[in-house]
Amino acid sequence: MTRHVDVLIIGAGLSGIGMACHLTKENTGRSYAILERRSAIGGTWDLFRYPGIRSDSDMYTFGFGFRPWNGTKVLADGPNIRQYISDTADEYGVTQHIHFGRKVTTASWSSASNTWTVTALDEQTGAVETFTSNFLVGCTGYYDYDNGYRPEFPGEADFGGLIVHPQHWPEDLDYRGKRVVVIGSGATAITLIPAMSGDAEHVTMLQRSPTYITALPADDPVAVGMKLARVPAKLAYQIGRNRNIALQRASFQLSRTNPAAARKLFLAGVRMQLGGKIDMRHFTPTYNPWDQRLCVVPNGDLFRVLRNGKASIVTDRIETFTETGIRLASGEELPADIVISATGLRMQMLGGATLEVDGEPVITRDRVVYKGAMLNGVPNAVMVLGYTNASWTLKADLAAEYFCRVLNHMRAKGYTRMEAIAEESDRSTESVMGSALTSGYIQRGDAIMPRQGTRGPWQVVNNYFRDRKMLRKGPIDDGILTFTHAASVAPVDPPLEASRTA
């Protein structure tokens, strides 16, 4: 049986749950369903289970704009974020619309019927299911959930210990009293090291090159103050959110316009945290601030375990693994019982599903993104991609609000089809991720990510204030996003029941 809804959402993480809530909140009057491959809500926050996992954006901006995050922690841990997403889904009646355990394999648009046809594999039973919809929304992010980025290390077959990637953390991994080497210098590595140092014999952070790291209070003093003053939760959240958006944007702008001053500020903060006990060369990057994403540590926890000797940091290159550890290019050997390869992520679009329009495969790299939310030439579809230089959720919220505006506009005008039409001159060679960030996963993702445009709404500038104006207030009928009254074929089968299936 083919089941039909107005809007079919792929993914039940932050983006998918937020999109579903907005469909209700903005009174679109559209039926919807969510296809989620995992068995629980949360997306990335259900996938990653390594010790200490936490947000790398402050919770005032990482939380949904329409539902306050009531905690005072600047960075929240994975379980609490997962619970927040799940509670939001329950509060807005979204959970009952989710079909868990469904891996989407193909999504195909037909101009003849004006519908999307999506096939999904029930990974528990092996059954293939078909869903149709008038609109398709991709909320899968851009990570490959099956495979993290894991380079092959020379000599690793000789290593007598365990090599673990954080994306596939074994539930029974016992690192008590063990010597642990964490390879990497990004957000995952700086989270793992203080989290593991309490039980491990010693943890070593092995990096090829340093990253900009800044320490923030674990608890937001302003949030604590407003809570003590009994400021209403919604008002406190909005005040804190606006403040943090402005501060983050100012920090990014300073880094772009005066990188020397920003660099001086960041390094001064690290120097104060280290207290002269650790060589600053391990924290002095060769690139400018925000050429790669800035890493944040609450209460300086990473610096604390480095100062007290529970952990150490080494900047060097791997020559080879040995039976008992890692030999470095300098000749130094790092003894290890467990090696954690915090080497990054692989990227893919739409959870790896095949995308087609009228029987022709859509190569995402060949498409241009309109208003950071739609691919040119792909009708009735939205793809949610968050910010690379700020909280993911800020952009996800705006994209959802904009989609609801478009839906309500189409209903008011009697339109049934929308499509962003790009001219050849609108397409640039630059990825939608931009050229400003040089992180490894962004460079690797260039092969699949859509392209930047050369003008106006085709350009992705990762600026919340610009996007807020454009997506909330900008004209919908702008001559680029086109609308038609194409006839819609009614589904043969009854509407998809709003029931939760496992």
Order of alpha helices (4+ residues) and beta strands (2+ residues): beta-alpha-beta-alpha-alpha-alpha-beta-beta-beta-beta-beta-beta-beta-alpha-beta-beta-alpha-alpha-alpha-beta-alpha-beta-beta-beta-beta-beta-beta-beta-beta-beta-beta-beta-alpha-beta-beta-alpha-beta-alpha-beta
